[in-house]
Amino acid sequence: MRALRTLVTLAAAAAGLVGCGGSDESRIPLIPVTGTVTLNGKPMAGASVLFQPDQTNKYSTPGVDATGPEGNYKLNYKGRSGVAAGKYKVVITPAIEAPAGQTPEQFKDDPYMAQLGTASAPAKAAKKLELTKSEFTAEVTPEDHSFDFDAKGKEGAGAASKP
């Protein structure tokens, strides 16, 4: 009986510890954010989408994702879906493509990236290299949480559009 009481006490203590030390970040309310990224109106597959929170936001929850084959994305913050409400700078960086065996021009002086570029670069023409990144702005609210972005080639400028 004494062993059973000790076991129950230890189990209760262990259960109590599970709740302790929990991150406050798990309590931040997140809003699912989705959308589509295009380049001159055509889906932009494999692009990196980063939502950088404004300093005035209540919570700092940078969201990231890579676009799918149709240019679609769904933001994640630390393994959770979405970001907190607020203003964001949105940075779109295209997938780097270069002919097989060649290093993209912007990585020619970086030995590590050059090695990665030649080892795993897709065998396609490097047309998207004209666009290194595009920046936009977005304000995430519970009512407004779907954002489409259209990058414009070399200009790399544009605005979010609503579906």
JOKARA-V985973 format. One line per field, one symbol per residue. burial: I if it has 24 or more other ideal C-beta (glycine too) atoms within 12 Angstrom, else O. Layout:
burial = ???
This chain:
burial = OOOOOOOOOOOOOOOOOOOOOOOOOOOOOIIIIIIIIIIOOOIIIIIIIIIIIOOOIOIOIIIIIOIOOOIIIIIOIOOIOIIIIIIIIIIIIIIIIIOOOOIIOOOOOOOOOOOOIOOOIOOOOIOIIOIIIIIIOIIIOOOOIIIIIIIOOOOOOIOIOOO
